[in-house]
Amino acid sequence: MNDADDEWPEAAHGESDAFVRVPADSVAPGQSTLFSFVRDGQRTTGFVVVGSDGAPRAYVNRCPHVPYPLDFGDGEVLDHDRKTIVCANHGARFDGDTGRCVWGPARGRGLEALAIALDGDAWVVTITPEVIYGPDRPRTD
């Protein structure tokens, strides 16, 4: 992370989950808005993008192919078309409406979506505990 972290909305923490308030006016079509949160003791980021229907979507800023942030620390997760989410590390492309990979090494997988709802002049993103996949809990995306 860099000094720009101080500019990102910060999570309010609870015992088992948290939420982040993202100013509604910072979420616009063709832009992504990064936010910071702590989950399971780890600081990470998420982002909000506007879907083709005009509604915002929130995702954890982590590629399902290799668990790196999608951006290179600059907060930019959108491709040149300003609709497709792209992994700066390996070039995987994700549908902005569903988070599903449509091209690249993460094909068949999807980004981790976070619940988002409007509360006054802010979008509230709910941060839930991370689901750990393994033999007893296989991935279904």
C-alpha positions as CSV (number, residue, x, y, z in Angstrom):
1,M,0.0,0.0,0.0
2,N,1.1,3.6,-0.5
3,D,0.3,7.0,1.1
4,A,-2.8,7.2,-1.1
5,D,-4.4,4.7,1.4
6,D,-5.2,7.7,3.6
7,E,-7.6,9.0,1.0
8,W,-9.6,5.7,0.7
9,P,-12.7,5.3,2.8
10,E,-12.0,3.2,5.9
11,A,-14.0,0.3,7.3
12,A,-15.9,0.4,10.6
13,H,-15.0,-2.9,12.3
14,G,-17.2,-5.3,14.2
15,E,-16.5,-8.8,15.7
16,S,-17.4,-10.9,12.6
17,D,-17.9,-8.4,9.8
18,A,-17.5,-4.8,9.0
19,F,-18.7,-2.2,6.6
20,V,-17.3,0.6,4.5
21,R,-19.1,3.8,3.6
22,V,-18.2,5.1,0.2
23,P,-19.4,8.5,-0.8
24,A,-22.2,8.1,-3.4
25,D,-20.8,10.9,-5.5
26,S,-17.4,9.1,-5.9
27,V,-19.1,6.3,-7.8
28,A,-19.6,7.2,-11.4
29,P,-19.9,5.2,-14.7
30,G,-16.5,4.6,-16.2
31,Q,-14.7,5.0,-12.9
32,S,-13.6,2.7,-10.1
33,T,-13.5,3.8,-6.5
34,L,-11.0,1.9,-4.2
35,F,-11.6,1.5,-0.5
36,S,-9.6,-0.1,2.3
37,F,-10.7,-2.6,5.0
38,V,-9.4,-5.1,7.4
39,R,-10.7,-8.7,7.3
40,D,-9.4,-11.6,9.3
41,G,-6.6,-9.3,10.6
42,Q,-5.4,-8.5,7.0
43,R,-5.6,-5.0,5.5
44,T,-6.9,-5.3,1.9
45,T,-8.8,-3.2,-0.6
46,G,-12.0,-3.5,-2.5
47,F,-13.5,-1.4,-5.2
48,V,-16.8,-0.1,-6.5
49,V,-17.7,0.1,-10.2
50,V,-21.0,1.0,-11.9
51,G,-22.7,-1.8,-13.8
52,S,-24.3,-1.5,-17.3
53,D,-27.6,-1.0,-15.5
54,G,-26.3,2.0,-13.6
55,A,-26.2,0.2,-10.3
56,P,-22.9,0.0,-8.3
57,R,-21.1,-3.3,-7.7
58,A,-18.5,-3.9,-5.0
59,Y,-15.7,-6.5,-5.3
60,V,-12.6,-7.5,-3.3
61,N,-9.6,-6.2,-5.1
62,R,-8.0,-9.6,-5.6
63,C,-7.7,-11.8,-8.7
64,P,-9.0,-15.3,-8.3
65,H,-6.2,-16.7,-10.5
66,V,-3.3,-15.6,-8.2
67,P,-4.4,-13.6,-5.1
68,Y,-2.8,-10.3,-6.1
69,P,-4.6,-7.0,-6.2
70,L,-6.0,-6.3,-9.6
71,D,-4.3,-2.9,-9.8
72,F,-0.7,-1.9,-9.5
73,G,-1.3,0.3,-6.5
74,D,-2.8,3.1,-8.5
75,G,-6.4,2.1,-7.9
76,E,-7.1,1.5,-11.6
77,V,-9.1,-1.7,-12.2
78,L,-11.0,-0.8,-15.4
79,D,-9.8,-1.7,-18.9
80,H,-9.7,0.9,-21.8
81,D,-13.4,0.4,-22.5
82,R,-14.1,1.6,-18.9
83,K,-16.6,-1.2,-18.3
84,T,-14.5,-4.3,-18.1
85,I,-12.4,-5.0,-15.0
86,V,-8.9,-6.1,-15.7
87,C,-6.1,-7.7,-13.7
88,A,-3.0,-5.6,-14.3
89,N,-0.7,-8.6,-13.4
90,H,-1.9,-11.3,-15.9
91,G,-4.4,-9.5,-18.1
92,A,-7.6,-11.4,-17.0
93,R,-10.8,-9.6,-17.9
94,F,-13.9,-9.6,-15.8
95,D,-17.5,-8.6,-16.6
96,G,-18.3,-5.5,-14.5
97,D,-21.9,-6.6,-13.9
98,T,-21.1,-10.1,-12.6
99,G,-17.4,-10.2,-11.7
100,R,-17.1,-13.4,-13.9
101,C,-13.8,-13.8,-15.8
102,V,-14.5,-13.5,-19.5
103,W,-10.9,-13.8,-20.8
104,G,-7.6,-14.9,-19.4
105,P,-6.1,-17.2,-16.9
106,A,-8.9,-16.8,-14.4
107,R,-11.6,-17.9,-16.9
108,G,-14.4,-19.8,-15.3
109,R,-13.8,-18.0,-11.9
110,G,-15.1,-14.8,-10.6
111,L,-14.3,-11.9,-8.3
112,E,-15.5,-12.0,-4.8
113,A,-18.6,-9.8,-4.7
114,L,-19.5,-7.7,-1.6
115,A,-23.0,-6.5,-0.7
116,I,-23.7,-2.9,-1.4
117,A,-26.6,-0.7,-0.4
118,L,-27.4,3.1,-0.5
119,D,-27.6,4.8,2.9
120,G,-28.2,8.5,2.6
121,D,-25.3,10.0,0.7
122,A,-23.1,6.9,0.9
123,W,-22.9,3.4,-0.5
124,V,-22.5,1.0,2.4
125,V,-20.3,-2.1,1.5
126,T,-20.7,-5.0,3.8
127,I,-17.5,-6.9,4.5
128,T,-18.0,-10.5,5.6
129,P,-15.5,-13.1,6.7
130,E,-13.5,-14.6,3.9
131,V,-14.6,-18.0,2.7
132,I,-11.7,-20.5,2.7
133,Y,-12.0,-23.1,0.0
134,G,-10.5,-26.6,0.3
135,P,-11.5,-30.3,0.0
136,D,-14.5,-29.9,2.3
137,R,-15.6,-26.6,0.7
138,P,-14.8,-26.6,-3.1
139,R,-15.2,-23.5,-5.2
140,T,-18.4,-23.3,-7.2
141,D,-17.6,-20.2,-9.3
